[in-house]
Amino acid sequence: MTLLEIENEILKLVKKYYFLKNANDKIEPGKDVIPVSGKSYNEKEVINLTQSALDFWLTSGRFNKEFEGKLSKFLGIKYVLTTNSGSSSNLLAVSALTSPKLGEKRLLPGDEVITVAAGFPTTINPIIQNNLKPVFIDVDVGTYNINIDNLKSAINNKTKAIVLAHTLGNPYDLEEISKICKENDLYLIEDCADALGAKFNNKIVGSFGNIATISFYPAHHITTGEGGCVYTKNSLFKVILESFRDWGRDCYCEPGEENTCKKRYDWLLGELPHGYDHKYIYAHAGYNLKITDMQAAIGCAQIEKIDSFIKKRKKNFKKMYDLFKNLEDYIYLPEWHSLAEPSWFGFPLTLRNDNPEERTKLLKYYEEKKIGNRLLFGGNIIKQPYMKNVEYRSHGSLKNTNKIMNSTYWLGIHPRIEDDHINYMFENTKFFFNR
Ligand SMILES: Cc1ncc(COP(=O)(O)O)c(C=O)c1O
């Protein structure tokens, strides 16, 4: 047998294995847990993964090139760099703002960066890790995004950037925030971890700010297991991000390539001798946050399905919304900007009852009924144990953030959720409130 014939035989068996293994993967309400999030895949992902295993290239290679290209096409953004997580992508994005390659425009220790306290920790942590000062602003209940009036009044001469996630796939007012950035000469980083495919005024999220990030952790719109990407329209940011991602190196050769710059032994940089091998010249205190080709291989199959995933998420969201509208006496429903086209990650709900015990009772009831649920990330991040010794500024009241910490949760709407799951979640929630 030739290598190709053996490969075909292996892939045929892999396909057979996939179908046998997943023949009974239905989620039965009441019997199985309705997961709040989860991966949707079929034999295509398993075949790609097997092919990358047979390649045994391991580090980013042909699948990564294909994956980055497909992401770039879907997003309509020229530079897409894959990474090993959404958190790493955020670390790269904020670190990039500190690069000496930006000259006078680089962020320096102590500069202030505006964000929200009702955020995911690794949206905020890169600000702290880069010795910058996070400035926490309140959000609105319903959209769970930044309160624009408070954002405006928080800006002072130390403010240099805004770092915000589109909460649960719901875009914030990108036109207003872009205007604020322009008027005040601020960088904008859009954390689109939960918002792949969301739009604002018909433009994809991540295309408004200087740099944007996505997560491919299994809870997200598409998955590579662990994984993420960072994207930008700006060629200088692309070079800086790549450098920080790849050990801080100045050289931009692809793995396995050499002398892309055609002057590998002709550079004079830092205090190194002339001609020092460019492959070993470092422009930044960098990391190694690269994806593997096995992860990228899964991503290649996932990105092909993104339109159908988003469509199903939107359909599920609408059904949830129409049903839960009947419970408005007890809950605040999700809200979104009139120009926003969310690409929902989950269905957020806030109890009108301010007593946190009431939410705990509800979540325990969900647990009993096998209904998966999640809180809105860290609630008020300032109250988290790790923030105790962190230097930050809090601007204005965080009233809504505290309300979210006490009374908000979200339910699943991912593509594996079907109508009977939604009906079951609704009926049980109604029963709880009417008890
Ligand atoms: C808004 C936001 N940013 C960043 C991340 C981190 O992504 P990852 O888990 O891939 O590190 C998450 C994770 O869910 C997230 O929700």
The ligand as a Tripos MOL2 file, in Angstrom:
@<TRIPOS>MOLECULE
LIG
   16    16     1     0     0
SMALL
NO_CHARGES

@<TRIPOS>ATOM
      1 C1        -14.6770   38.2570   27.0030 C.3       1 LIG1
      2 C2        -13.6280   37.2050   27.1390 C.ar      1 LIG1
      3 N1        -12.3470   37.5360   26.9230 N.ar      1 LIG1
      4 C3        -11.3560   36.6210   27.0100 C.ar      1 LIG1
      5 C4        -11.6340   35.3150   27.2920 C.ar      1 LIG1
      6 C5        -10.5070   34.3330   27.4170 C.3       1 LIG1
      7 O1        -10.4500   33.4120   26.3820 O.3       1 LIG1
      8 P1         -9.6290   32.0420   26.5600 P.3       1 LIG1
      9 O2        -10.4400   31.1670   27.4480 O.co2     1 LIG1
     10 O3         -9.5110   31.4900   25.1850 O.co2     1 LIG1
     11 O4         -8.3270   32.3760   27.1570 O.co2     1 LIG1
     12 C6        -12.9530   34.9140   27.5200 C.ar      1 LIG1
     13 C7        -13.2200   33.5030   27.8280 C.2       1 LIG1
     14 O5        -14.3020   33.0030   27.8020 O.2       1 LIG1
     15 C8        -13.9820   35.8780   27.4330 C.ar      1 LIG1
     16 O6        -15.2560   35.5540   27.6230 O.3       1 LIG1
@<TRIPOS>BOND
     1     1     2 1
     2     2     3 ar
     3     2    15 ar
     4     3     4 ar
     5     4     5 ar
     6     5     6 1
     7     5    12 ar
     8     6     7 1
     9     7     8 1
    10     8     9 2
    11     8    10 1
    12     8    11 1
    13    12    13 1
    14    12    15 ar
    15    13    14 2
    16    15    16 1
@<TRIPOS>SUBSTRUCTURE
     1 LIG1         1 GROUP 0 **** ****
